[in-house]
Amino acid sequence: MSPSLSLEGPVEFLDGKLVLRIPLDQGGTDLVPLTRAIASVVGDELVVEIQPWLAEKLGIRAGSMVVVSNLNGRFNLIRSDDNDPQKGM
């Protein structure tokens, strides 16, 4: 099992979809096996597509900051309250 990791980054709107781009050399490689159904490797990044229902549930949109981790051997995605530009709106 790979070491535990936690990364924070922005949600982007790309080709009509909400995505999170995770550089492979900054932990994306460790997340590839956990995201096979929802992500693809594009160049040197893991591109995770965020389904509309999940974005709504998490209260995220393009520009929102999220945290991903591999806690418990699963891909975890949560909204980052401290860095989300929607905070206080």
N, C-alpha and C positions, 0 to 999 in steps of 0.2 A: 504494500500500500504506500502511496506517495505521502510525503509529509503534509501536514495540515497547512492550508493557505487561505488567505483572505485578501481580496483585491477590491478596490473601489474605483468606479469610473462612471462616465456619463452614458445615458441612453441616447441613441442617435436615430434619426429618421433617414433611412437609406432605401432607395428603390421602392418607396411606398410602404415600408415596414419599419417597425421599431426594432432596433438591434443594439446589441452590446458587442463591441469589438475588443477582444482581449489579446494582447501581444503574446505569441507563443513563448518568447524568451522571458516573459515576466510572470509565468505561471499557467498560461493557456495550455501548454503541453500536458500538464497534470490534469486539466479539466476535459480534454478531448474524449477520453473513454466514458466520461460521465454525461456527455452531451450529444451522443451520436444521433439521437432522434430530433434534436432541436437546433443543432448547430452544424457548421461546416468550416473547414480550414480553407481560408482564402489568402494566398500568399503567406505572409508570416503572422497572420492573425486567426484566432478562433472567432468566428462571427456567430453569435447566439441570437436567434430570432425570438422576440418576445411577443407572444400571442396577445391579441387585443383583450381577451377575457382576463389574462394575468395582469396586464398593464392596468386595467380598471381595478382589479382586486387590490393591487399594490399601491394604486394612486400615483402611477408614474406616467411620464410622457417624454417626448424628446427634450433633452436638457436636464432631466432628473438624474440625480446621482444614485447609484445602486451599489450594493456590496455583494460580491459572489464569493462562495467558499466551497470547499470540498469536505466539510464537516460530516462525520459519520459515513464517509465514502459515497456521498451523494452530492449532486450539484444543487447548491442553495443560492437563491436570489432574493434579496430583501431591499427595500427602499432605505436609503440613508437619510434619516431625518436631519442630521446636522449639516449635510451638504446639498440638500435638495432645494433648488431655486423656488419651488412651490411653497416652501415652509413660510408660514405666516400669511399666506394668501387667504 
